[in-house]
Amino acid sequence: MISIRQLTKRFGSQEAVRAIDLEIPAGQLVGLLGPNGAGKSTTIKILTGMLLPTTGTAHVNGFDVVSQPLEVKKIVGYVPESGAVFEALTGWEYLELVAALYHIPDEEAQARIGRFGQFFELDEETLRDKHLAAYSKGMRQKVVITSALLHNPQVIFFDEPLNGLDANAALSVKTLITSLAREGKTVVFCSHILDVVERICQRIVILHEGRILADGTLTELQQRCGEQSLEHIFNQLTGTRNLLARAEEFARALTQ
Amino acid sequence: MSASFPHQAARLDWVQLRALLRCYWRLATRGKLTAAMGRGRAGKQRGLTFVAAMYVLTGLTASAQVMAHIDVFTFALVLHSMTFFIVGMAATSESGDILFSPSESDALLHRPIHPRTLLLAKWVNLIGLSAFLAGALNLFPTFFGLAARGARWWFPLAHVASIFLLSVFCSVAVVCTYGLIVRFFDREKFDNFAAWTQVAMSFLFIGGYQFLPRLMGRFDRLSLDGSPYMFPWPPAWFAAFDAIGCAETTRYFHWALAAMGLAVTGALTYSAVGKLAPSYGEALAKLGETRPRPPAPKRTTERTRRQRNRVMSWWLRDPIERASFRLATAYMRHDRETKLRLYPSLSSFVIFPIMGLLDRHTEVSAFIPLMTVWTLGTLPVMAMETLRSSSQAAAADIFATAPLESAASIFFGVRKATIFFLLLPALCVAAALIMFLGSGGERALVLALPGVVAIPSVSLLPGCLDDYLPLSRLPRIGGQSSKNVVVMFGTMISMGVLAALSYLAWKMEFMWAMLAVEIVLVALVNWLLIRRVRARRLLWE
C-alpha cells in the first residue's frame, strides 16, 4: 500500500507537488491523471525513491521513501515514460542486468526472462542477439515493462506503459495490469489515454498544478461533475473552456 | 531534505557491482555499434582505437629521452608526468559523462542500488579508461626503460604497476573533486561549478606538466633523483615505485615518495567511496530534477541591444544559420553535458601564454605567439566536434524532417557560434597575456596575425568532409570520428606550416608583405571552401 501525507516538492520557487494526501490500499488499481506539468511524474519519482520530497512523508508498504529508499526500491517496479534502456546491450543482457540488481538467481532469472519473452511474443533469438538500439519502439517498451516486473514487485508504477505498443500488445498489457491488481499488487497507472483509464482503473485521482482535484471511482466522479465520459470530466476539472470552438478557429487560421 | 541511506545497506553489494561492471564494459566496447544502429548516421567510429594509436606514437617519441642516459627515476618521472597530464585530462573530460550520465537515471535510479556500489562501478570504469590510455602511452617506454641508467630487467613489470597506480590516482582525484562539489553545491550551482572545476583541473594537469621541464632546467646532469621539489609532485610518487622496483640503488627518498603516493591515493579512495558516496546518490537525484530557469537579468541597455542585433542580423542573414547559431549558443551556455565536455579543453588554448608568464624575466620569444595561434586554430574544429554529439541525439531528427537540401547553413551557424563565443574571447585573452608577458610582447604579437587570419577558413574543413549536423550523435568515450581526426590533423598541419612561414617572414622582415598575400589567398580559399560546403547534398542515411 501507499501512504502519502502532506507531500510537497519544490523546484526552486516552483511547487510541483503541493501538500498532497493520498492512501492507496494493496490490490487497488489507481489511475493517476493530470495535464502536463500537473505533478504526476514528480509524485511517482518520489514514490520510487528517485527524487527526495521537500516536505511531507511518503510510505510504500510501510517503508519511508526518505529514510529507507533501498527497501522501497526493492519492492516497487517502475515503467518510466521515457522507456530508457542501455541501447548497447541486447534485450536479454539488459534483463539479466536488472535481475542481478534485484539478486534474482541466474537460473530463475533466465526462466523469468523466457516467460516474459513468450508472453510478449519476443522471440528468444531477437532478445539474445539484437542490441536494444535495433529494436522497434514497441519491442523496447516490452523489454522496459519486463524489466519493471521481473523481480515480482508488490507495488508497480506504470507511466504511459502503452507508448509504442501495437493494438494486440496494448491489449495484453492492459489485461496484465488488471490481473496484477487482482493478484494483490498495488498498481498506479498514469496515462493520457483516458478511455483506457476509464475501463481498467478502480479509482481515479486527478492532479492539477500539484494538487489533487478529484479522487474517487468513475461513478463518483460522474456524479460529482454531471458528465458521463472521463474525458469530459477531466476537461471540466482541468481544461480550458470552449476547447472545441477554439480548435476549429485555430485550424481555420492555420489554413488561411 | 537529505537522503540518509540505511546503515545495514551501506556495505558494497558485490553481485550488483559485478553486474554493473559487466554492463559498463559492454557499453564502452559497443558504443560505436549502438550509435551506428540507433541513429543510422554515426559512420565509422574508430575513435578510441585511433586515440590509442596516437598515444602509442607519442609514447614512442617520449622514449627517445632514454638516449640522454638518464637514471631510472628521472626517466620514469618524465613518463609519469606525461601520463599524469594526458590521462588526467582524459579522465577529467570523460568523467562528466561517466559519473553523471543523464540517460542512465530512468534506467537505474529506481533500482535498489546503494550509491556506494554505483559510484564504485563508475570509478572502476573510469580507472579502466585511464589505464587503457596510460597503457597505450607507455607501451614503448615500458621496454625502452630497460636502457635507462641503472635499470634492471624487470623494469617493464615495475613500470606497468606504477602506471596503473597513477591511473587509479588520477581517476580517484577526479571522483573526489566531483564528490566534494555535489556535497556542497545545489543543483543550480552544480552545473556551472562542475564545468569550471573541470577547467581548473585541466589547468592543473597542464600546468603541472610544464613544471617538470623548468625544474629539469635547474639541474645540470638531468637528474631529479633526491630533489626535495619532488614531494608535492604526484607523478614523482609513482615514479618512485619504478626506482624501488628495479633501480640498482634505492634510497629512503624513493620509499618516502612511494609511501606518500600510496597514502594520498588511499586517503582519496576512502574519501570518495567511503565518505562521499551518499552525497553522490543525492547528486544523481538532484540531476533528475528539472527546474524552471529564472529569467536572466537584463545587463544591456535597449540601445546597445538594438545595435548589437543589427550587426548580428547582418552577420546571420540566413534564417537557418541564425537558428543553428542560437541552438549551438544555447547548448554551449546551458547544457550541462556540453559544458562538461567543452570547457575543460579550453584551458589548453591559453596555456602557452600562461607558460610565458612563468618566464616573464626573459624577452618574449617567437615561440609563444606562434604556439598560441597554432593551438587556437584547432579550437573551432574541436568545439564543433563537441557540439556534434548529445545524449538527446534523437531530437536531431528535426533536421531529417525539415526540407533541407544541404547541411551548409546549419554548419555555418554552429561555426559562427564557436567563433563568436569561444574563439574571439580566447584570442583576446591570449593576446592580452602575450602583451603583458614582458618586453617585446607587442612585437611578438604580430607573429600571430597570419594564423589569426587563417583560422576562420580552417574552421570550414569539417563542413567539407561531412554533413555537419549538431547534436546528432550519441556521445561515446573517446568518441571522435576518424574524419574528425583527419580534420584535426589537417588543421594542425596547415596551422603549423603557417606558423613556420610566419616565423620565416618575421625573421627575414617581410611579414607585412606576406600578410597581404595571405589575405588574398585566404579569401580565395575561403570562397572555394564555402562553395564546397554549400555544394554538399545532405544525405540522410
Interface residues (C-beta under 8 A of the other chain):
Chain A: F11 G12 S13 Q14 K45 T48 G49 M50 L51 L52 P53 T54 T55 V66 S67 Q68 P69 L70 E71 K73 K74 V76 Y78 P80 S82 A84 V85 F86 E87 A88 L89 E93 E96 L97 V98 A100 L101 Y102 H103 H131 A133 A134
Chain B: M1 S2 A3 S4 F5 P6 A9 V15 Q16 R18 A19 L20 R22 C23 R26 L27 R30 G31 L33 T34 M37 G38 S103 E104 S105 D106 A107 L109 H110 R111 P112 I113 H114 E188 E282 A285 G288 E289 T290 R291 P292 P294
